[in-house]
Amino acid sequence: MTHDIIVLGAGMVGVGCALHLQARGQTVAMVDRRAPGLETSYGNAGIIQREAIEPYALPRDLGFLLSGATNRRVDVRYHAADAARMLGPLWSYYRNSAPGPFHKISAEYETLIALSLETHQKLMNEADANDLIAGQGYLMLYRTERELDSFFRVADERARHGVHHVKLTGADVAREEPSLRGRFAGAVRWTDPVAIRSPGDLVQRYAQLFGRRGGDTHLGDAMTLRRSDSGGWQVDTANGQTLAASQVVVALGPWSVQLTSRFGYTAPVIPKRGYHMHYAPMPGQPLNSTVIDAEYGYVIAPMQKGLRLTTGAELANVDAPRTSTQIDAAEKIARQSFPLGQRVDPEPWMGTRPCMPDMKPVFGAVPSVPGMWCAFGHGHQGFTLGPVTGEMLAAMMTGATPRVDVRPFSPERFG
């Protein structure tokens, strides 16, 4: 079966690429080992983060580095052997987090984030998916006045970039979220982001829209990708078909470089694993919006399956054994403040965010591999940036001019 383009990967980034290529008149087949939205895109906090105009920098203060070295922090954990193999990329990440480089990186990053709500809302309207919107905005919760005042200054700086917020005192937080227990200094309510009650379902709605418009979605192993005799690309599906196309897009998240390296292209991906667990809500104690506990780095989000707790980052290889220490530690702290009932899931879910040392996604033509394109490395914001990435890549692949300068995101920077 022949198409113009094969997209490998059916997460938010892959589906975004497939839809935008389709909209530009290309015949597209999408291939993944699982149904759309069941890998990393399934397990996030479900926020389209318009406020996230800066990527996640690596903290450079001595206190963080010393506490992180003990491997007992709630927000960041690591597998020692795996982290040791990441020392080169982590050192680059540390240097890029310095004020000078980080300011430039953030300015480039913001060009994509600024289009995130617009590109999602267009697809949600077309996919009839607005029923998945849980609400507008979320709370960034602080326990100490010092940290709250510091973040108020961050919020004011982002306001100068068109990001909207409301400052809340501890009393304000108690009125907005009466089910929270304990005393808090206050919070910032980001008012632009959109909370989604089931991130995996949103990806599936987008994939269904792709199908209604004539796109083909197949189960299959992306690692069967190979050159055809004509110089194009072939990949096998689970039902024994062979798909062929002149161009291929690799949007496999943390597995992307495993595939591109077979054709000579590698990039220094830092895998940040994350876990989630759902909890039954406590009767008469609702949580009205998504809340991030800034001190401990976990999120509590109202979802279709209950209250979802998502953890921070675990530095470990994609295939490293799962560990429950991080989510167990986060749950222990969260239960002191949030109305969490019994666990709903039989075991914690786990996914891996592919992060780059310069904190920017990688999309564009793969160097020295004619007909191969890629879109990966979105770190914590693949769910937010999938549609805008798809728009930019589709423009590049069809000879159009993207709406933003795409050079900062080129794969060539790691070539």
N, C-alpha and C positions, 0 to 999 in steps of 0.2 A: 504494500500500500504506500503510495507516494504522496508527500506533502511538500509545501515550500519549506517549512521549518518544523523541527522537532524541539519541544521544550522538555528538558529532563528535570523533573521536580514539580510537585503539585502542592507546595505550600503557598503562603501568601505571595511570595516573590514570584514563583513560577507561574501561578495563576494570573497575577498581574501582568507578567510578560506575555502570556498566551492571549489574554483578552485584548491588549493593546496592539499586538501584532495582527490579530484577527481584524480589529477595527481598521487597520491600514491595508486590508485587502489580501492578507496572506492566508493560505490554508495551513492550519497548525494542528499538530498532534501533541498531546501532553502525556508524559509517561512517568510513573512513579511506582515504587514497590508496594505502596499502600494507597488507599483512596485519598482524595484531596483533603488537606487540612488535618491529617492525623499524626504528623510528626511534630517538629518544633512549633509550628504555628498553632497547634492545638492547646499547648499548655501554658501560655503566657497570661498576663494579668488582664488582657482584653481591653487595653486603653489605646486609642489612637492619639498619640501624644504630641499634639500640636505645640505644646509648651516646651518640648525637649529640643530647644534650638542649640544646645550644647551636648556633645556625646559624653559618655561616662569616662571621665579622666581617672587615671590611677592616682589616688591620694599620695601626696609627697611628704606629708608631715611625719615626723619621727614616731609620734604616738601610734599612728595607724600601722606603720611598718613594723614596729616592735610587737604590737598586739597581733598583727597578722602572722608574724613569724612563729608564734606559739600554736597556730592552727586551731584556736579556740573561739575565734570570732563567729558571730551568727551570720553576718552578711557575706563573708568571704571565707571559703575553705579551700584546701588543696590536697591532692594526692602527691606526696613528696617526689616519687620517681617521675611522675608525669610533669610536675612543675619544673623539675630540674631540666627536663628536655626542652622546656619552653623558655629557658633563661634568656636566650638571644632576643626573641620577640618581646618578652616582658621588659627587657632593658630598653628596647626601642619604644615600647608603650610608656615607660616611665619618663624617658626623655621628651616624648611628644606631649606629655602632660604638663610640662613646664609652661609658665605663662605665655611666653613668646610664641612657640609653636602651637600651643593650644588655642590661642586667639585666632590665628590664621585658619586652623582646622575647623574651628567652630563657625567661622564666617562662611566657609565652603559648605559645611554640613547644613547650615541653616537654609540654604537655597532649596534643599530637598524637603526639609521639615515644613517649610512655609507652604508647600503645596499638598501636604499630607491629607488634611481634612477635605479639601476641594476634590482631590482625586478619589478618595474613598466615598464621599457623598454621592458623586456621580455614579459610581458603580453600585452603591447601595440602592439608589433610586431605580437604576436599570434592572437590578437583580431582585427587586421587591424584597429588600432585606431590612427595611427600617424598623421592623418589629423586633430585631435583635438589639436595638439600642436600649441600654439599661438606664442611661441618664447622661447628663452633661457635667463634666468636670470631675475632680477627685480631690481628696484632702492629703496634704503632706504634713504629717503630724510630728510635733516636736515636744520633748519632755523638759527641756531646760530653756530658760530665758536667753542664755548666751547663744545657743544654737539657733533659736527662733529668730533673734535679732539679726544674726548673720544671714539667715536665709531670707529674711525680709529685704535685705539689701540685694540679694540675688534676684528676688522677684521684681524689685524696682528696676534693676538693670534690664531684665527681660521685657518689662513693660515698654521700655524705649524701643524695643524691636517689635512691638505690636502684639505682645503676649499679655493676656488679661488675667487678673487674679484679684482675690479678696483676702485681706489679712484678718485672721481670727484670733481672739484672745482665748484663754482657757475656758472662760464662761461661754463664749460663742460656740466653742467645740461641744461643750456639754449640751447646749440647746440644739445644735444641729444633729448630734449623734448621742441621744440620751442613753443608749444601751452601752456606751463605753464606760468602763470602770476605771477608777483612779484619777489622778490629777495630771493635767497636761498644761504646758506653758501656753500652747496655742498651735496654730496651723496656718498654712497657706492653702486656700482653695483655688486651684487652677480652674478657670471657667471655660477655657476653649476646648480641652480634650473631650472626646466622646468615649463613653464606656460601653463595651459590648458584652452582652450576657452569655455568649458562647462563641469564643473566637474561632474554634474549629468549624462551627456551623456557618459563620460568615464566609470562610474560605469555600465551604461547600456550596453556598448560594452563588458565589462568584463562578465556581466551576460549572454549576448548572446553567448559568447564563452563557458561559462559553459553549456548552453543549447545545443550548437552544439556538445559538447562532451558527451552528454547523461544525463546531470543533469536536475533535475526537480525543477522548481520554482513555488511556490504557494502563493496566497493571503490567509491570515489566521491570527488568533489571537494567538500570542505566549503565552498569559496568559491562554490558554486552556491546556498548557503542564501538563501532569500527568504521573504517573507511570503506566505501564501496568501490567497485572497479572503475566507476566513472569519476571518482574523486569526491563524491558526496559522502553522506553518512547513513549508516544503518544501525538499527537497534531492534532487539527481539522483545516481543510481548509475552506475557504469561500464557496466552492461549496459542502460542506457536506462530503468530504472524511475524513478519519482518517489515518494519517501517523504514521508509527511505525518505531522505530530504537533502536538499543542497546545503542547508545551514542547520546548525544545532545550537541551542542555548542551554548552558549548564547552570541550573539554579537548584543545586542539591544541598544548599546550606552547608553544614559542617563537613559533608562528604564531597563537596565540589572539587577540592584539590586532589582528593584521592583519584578522581577521574581525569582531571586535566593533566596531572603529572604523568600519566601514561602517554601523553602526547607532547610532553616536554615543558609544560608550564606548571610552576609551583609558586605558592605564595605563603607567607608565614602566618597561618591562621592560629589564633589563640582560642581554644575551645573553652567556653564558660558554660558549664552544665547548670541546670536549674531543676527544681522539683516542685510539685504541687500536690495538695491533698484537699478534698472537699469535706465539709463538715455540715451536719444538719443544723439549721438555725434553731436557736432557743425560742420557745413559744413566747410571744409578746415582747421580744427583744430584737427588733429588726436592725440591720445595718443599712443606712439610707444611701450610702455612696461608697465607692472604692476608697480605701485608706492605705497610705504607705507609712509605715513606722520608720521614720527617717533614721533613728538611732540604730536600729537593728537590721534594716534593709530588707524586710519582708513586706508583702502586700496582702491585704485581705480584701477580696472582691466578691460582691454578690453575683452569683452565677445561676444558671438554670439548675445545676445539680446541687446547689447549696452555697455555702461560703467557701470560696477558694483561697487557700493560703499558698502563695508562691514565694520561693526562697530567693536569696541573692545569687551569688556566683560560686560555683565549685570548679576549680581549675583541675581538670582531669581529661584524659583522652576520651573520645566518643565511646570506645568499647571497653573502658575501664569498669570494674565492678561497681554496681550501685551501692551507695551508703546512705543510711537513714539519719546520720548524726546531725546534719544541717537542718533538715525539716523537723526533726524531733526537738532540737534546741529552739527553733523558731516557734513551734507550737507551744512549748512550755511557757515562753514569754508571752505569746499572743493570748493564751488562755487567761492571763492575769488581767487583760484589758478588753478583750472582744468576746461577744456571746457565741462561742463555738460549742456546738453540741458534739455528738458522737461522730467519729470518722465515717464517711460514706464509702470511700474507695477501699477495695481490698488491700491495695498497696500504693505507695506514692508513685505518681507519674514522674518521668524524667525526660528532659529534652536538652539539646545542646545548642547554644548560641555561637555562631562563628564570628569572632571578633578579630579585627585587624590591629596591628601595632599603631597605626595612625588614626584609628577609631572611625574611619570612613568606609562605606561599602565599596565593593569592587564590581564594576559593570562596564561592559564594552567588548571590543574585539580581543580575543586571546592572541597575544603576540606570537607570530610565526606559525600559527595554526589556521590556515585559510578556512573560512566557513564556520569556525567555532567562536561563539560568544559566551559570555558568562555574566552572572548576576548573583553575588553572594557576599558574605562578610558584613552584614548589617548589624551585627552585635545584638544589642537589646531592642532594636527598633525595626526588625524585619516585618512585624505585623503592621506597624505604622507606615513603613516606607515601601511596601510591596507594590501598590498601584502606581506611585510616582516613579519608582524604578522601572516598572513596565513601560510607562509612557516614554521615558527618556531612551530606554534601550530600543523600543520599537521605532522611534524616530531615527536613531542612528542606523539601524539595520535597513531602513527603507530609504535612506538618503535625504531625510528631512532634517531640519534644524531644531534641536531640542530647545525647550524654553529656558533652560539654565545652562551654564557652562559645565560640561560634563568632564572636562579634562582632569579635575582633581580626583575623579573616581576611576580613572583608567587603569586597567590591569597592567599596563606597561610600567607603572611605578614600582612593581615588584618583579618585573621581567629581567 
